Amino acid sequence: MQPTTPDARQPRPADRILLPHEEQKVAVRRHPAILAAPIAAVVISLAAIVIVASLLTLSSVTLLVIWLAWFVILLRAIWKVAGWRSGYFIVSAERILLIKGVLARDVTMIPMVRLIDMSIKRSAMGRIFGYGSFLVELTGASPGLHRIDFLPYPEQLYLEVLAVIFRDNTG
């Protein structure tokens, strides 16, 4: 899950999002730790169902309702995984993009010219599992995106983004 540079052999995740003159400098999926809560919900609810079903005598209708509820939790987790697989954090010389969504795409964009400050924040869990957050300060009345969570290799990614910013500003 290393940040990627453009490769002519593979389709780039930003091909439909970037303008014709823009070049993708960095593209990375968010860290899989973002999926911990929905996957844990599936596993914990399954364990609870097995324990309750083995300890209590439940009617078939009650069991059906319980298993249908678990199936909804499973579908939600599958939906979150699909969303994670289709989402990207992308940097070009002109913009920072956060792409989310499976059926409906949600693209959040930060123009580099509005970027005032960017810093890294890493929690204890982020240090253990290898993810962090970018805190972004923007100019203007409606600052928009302030925090981009669950980015893998945050120090390396931060340096790559800074290289794009300063390469663009120095000419």
Backbone torsions as a table, in degrees:
resi	resn	phi	psi	omega
1	MET	NA	31.4	176.6
2	GLN	-66.8	148.0	173.2
3	PRO	-55.8	143.5	-174.1
4	THR	-111.3	147.5	171.2
5	THR	-103.4	161.6	-177.7
6	PRO	-56.8	140.3	179.4
7	ASP	-135.6	124.1	-174.5
8	ALA	-66.7	-21.6	-176.5
9	ARG	-79.3	-23.4	-176.3
10	GLN	-113.9	146.3	173.2
11	PRO	-67.9	138.0	-178.9
12	ARG	-88.0	146.2	-178.2
13	PRO	-65.8	-19.8	-175.4
14	ALA	-102.0	8.2	-175.4
15	ASP	-54.5	-37.5	-178.5
16	ARG	-87.0	-11.4	-174.4
17	ILE	-100.9	-40.0	-176.1
18	LEU	-73.7	149.1	175.4
19	LEU	-70.9	159.2	-176.2
20	PRO	-57.3	-33.0	-178.2
21	HIS	-87.1	-8.7	-178.4
22	GLU	-82.6	147.2	176.7
23	GLU	-120.0	129.5	177.8
24	GLN	-69.2	121.9	178.6
25	LYS	-96.2	-42.1	-178.5
26	VAL	-139.7	136.8	173.2
27	ALA	-142.6	128.4	-178.3
28	VAL	-149.9	144.8	171.7
29	ARG	-77.0	154.8	174.3
30	ARG	-68.4	158.9	-175.1
31	HIS	-62.8	141.2	179.6
32	PRO	-62.4	-12.7	177.3
33	ALA	-61.2	-19.3	176.8
34	ILE	-63.7	-19.1	-179.6
35	LEU	-92.7	-0.3	-175.3
36	ALA	-60.7	-45.1	-176.8
37	ALA	-64.9	-49.5	-180.0
38	PRO	-66.0	-34.6	179.2
39	ILE	-71.4	-39.3	176.5
40	ALA	-63.4	-37.4	177.8
41	ALA	-61.8	-40.4	178.6
42	VAL	-64.3	-48.3	-176.3
43	VAL	-67.0	-45.3	-178.3
44	ILE	-66.9	-42.0	179.4
45	SER	-66.6	-36.7	176.6
46	LEU	-63.6	-44.6	178.6
47	ALA	-62.4	-41.4	179.1
48	ALA	-63.5	-40.8	179.2
49	ILE	-63.7	-44.6	-179.5
50	VAL	-63.1	-42.6	-179.2
51	ILE	-66.3	-47.8	-179.3
52	VAL	-63.6	-42.9	-179.0
53	ALA	-66.2	-30.5	179.5
54	SER	-81.2	-27.5	-178.1
55	LEU	-88.9	-31.5	-175.6
56	LEU	-114.5	153.4	173.4
57	THR	-94.4	111.1	-177.4
58	LEU	-111.4	150.1	177.5
59	SER	-71.4	162.1	-178.6
60	SER	-66.1	-32.4	177.8
61	VAL	-67.1	-43.1	178.5
62	THR	-63.0	-43.6	177.7
63	LEU	-62.6	-39.9	178.3
64	LEU	-62.1	-44.3	178.9
65	VAL	-63.1	-42.7	179.9
66	ILE	-63.2	-46.1	-179.6
67	TRP	-67.9	-34.2	175.3
68	LEU	-65.5	-39.3	176.6
69	ALA	-63.3	-41.9	177.9
70	TRP	-64.5	-37.9	178.6
71	PHE	-62.9	-37.6	175.8
72	VAL	-63.3	-42.3	177.2
73	ILE	-63.1	-40.3	177.2
74	LEU	-63.6	-45.1	178.5
75	LEU	-61.7	-38.3	176.9
76	ARG	-62.1	-42.5	178.8
77	ALA	-64.8	-41.6	178.0
78	ILE	-62.7	-40.5	178.4
79	TRP	-63.0	-41.0	178.3
80	LYS	-65.0	-40.3	178.0
81	VAL	-64.2	-43.3	178.1
82	ALA	-63.0	-39.7	176.9
83	GLY	-64.7	-39.9	177.8
84	TRP	-64.1	-42.2	-178.7
85	ARG	-65.6	-29.3	-178.4
86	SER	-95.6	-2.8	-179.0
87	GLY	-96.0	148.9	-179.9
88	TYR	-145.5	153.4	166.8
89	PHE	-107.4	120.3	-172.7
90	ILE	-127.8	140.6	177.2
91	VAL	-125.5	129.9	169.4
92	SER	-119.7	177.9	179.5
93	ALA	-67.6	-21.7	-176.5
94	GLU	-101.7	-28.1	-171.1
95	ARG	-146.6	158.6	167.2
96	ILE	-112.4	130.2	-176.6
97	LEU	-123.6	140.5	170.4
98	LEU	-121.9	113.7	-176.1
99	ILE	-106.3	128.7	179.1
100	LYS	-135.8	163.9	171.8
101	GLY	108.0	149.9	179.0
102	VAL	-102.5	-65.3	-179.7
103	LEU	-85.1	-46.7	176.5
104	ALA	-105.0	123.7	-177.9
105	ARG	-85.4	133.1	176.0
106	ASP	-113.8	112.9	-178.1
107	VAL	-113.7	116.5	175.0
108	THR	-102.3	132.2	-172.9
109	MET	-128.6	137.4	173.8
110	ILE	-120.7	115.8	174.1
111	PRO	-69.6	137.9	-179.6
112	MET	-59.7	-30.1	-178.7
113	VAL	-68.6	-21.1	178.7
114	ARG	-91.2	-7.0	-176.6
115	LEU	-76.4	118.8	177.8
116	ILE	-96.7	-48.0	-174.8
117	ASP	-148.1	147.2	176.1
118	MET	-142.1	131.9	179.3
119	SER	-137.5	167.8	-179.2
120	ILE	-107.4	141.3	171.6
121	LYS	-129.3	130.8	179.5
122	ARG	-129.6	123.4	175.1
123	SER	-79.6	174.0	176.9
124	ALA	-61.8	-43.7	178.1
125	MET	-64.8	-36.7	177.3
126	GLY	-63.6	-37.8	177.1
127	ARG	-67.7	-39.3	-179.4
128	ILE	-67.3	-45.6	-173.5
129	PHE	-97.1	-5.8	172.2
130	GLY	88.9	36.1	175.9
131	TYR	-134.0	166.8	178.7
132	GLY	-158.2	-176.7	-179.3
133	SER	-124.1	147.1	170.3
134	PHE	-101.1	129.8	173.1
135	LEU	-102.8	122.1	-171.7
136	VAL	-118.3	129.9	175.4
137	GLU	-111.7	131.1	-175.4
138	LEU	-120.4	158.7	173.1
139	THR	-84.1	166.1	174.7
140	GLY	100.9	169.1	-176.5
141	ALA	-73.7	-39.2	179.2
142	SER	-110.5	92.9	-172.8
143	PRO	-65.1	-19.7	175.9
144	GLY	73.0	-124.8	-173.7
145	LEU	-73.0	123.9	179.1
146	HIS	-107.4	-31.8	-173.2
147	ARG	-139.4	131.0	175.6
148	ILE	-116.6	110.3	-173.6
149	ASP	-94.0	163.1	172.5
150	PHE	58.3	49.2	175.0
151	LEU	-95.5	129.4	-179.9
152	PRO	-75.7	155.6	178.3
153	TYR	45.7	58.5	-170.1
154	PRO	-62.4	-37.8	-179.8
155	GLU	-66.5	-46.4	179.2
156	GLN	-63.2	-43.6	179.6
157	LEU	-64.1	-40.1	178.0
158	TYR	-61.1	-45.2	179.2
159	LEU	-64.9	-38.0	178.4
160	GLU	-66.8	-40.0	177.4
161	VAL	-66.0	-42.9	177.7
162	LEU	-62.2	-38.3	177.5
163	ALA	-61.8	-39.2	177.8
164	VAL	-66.6	-44.5	-178.7
165	ILE	-63.0	-50.1	-175.2
166	PHE	-76.4	-28.7	174.2
167	ARG	-63.5	-40.4	179.4
168	ASP	-69.1	-38.3	-176.2
169	ASN	-77.7	-24.6	-178.6
170	THR	-89.6	-7.8	176.9
171	GLY	104.5	NA	NA
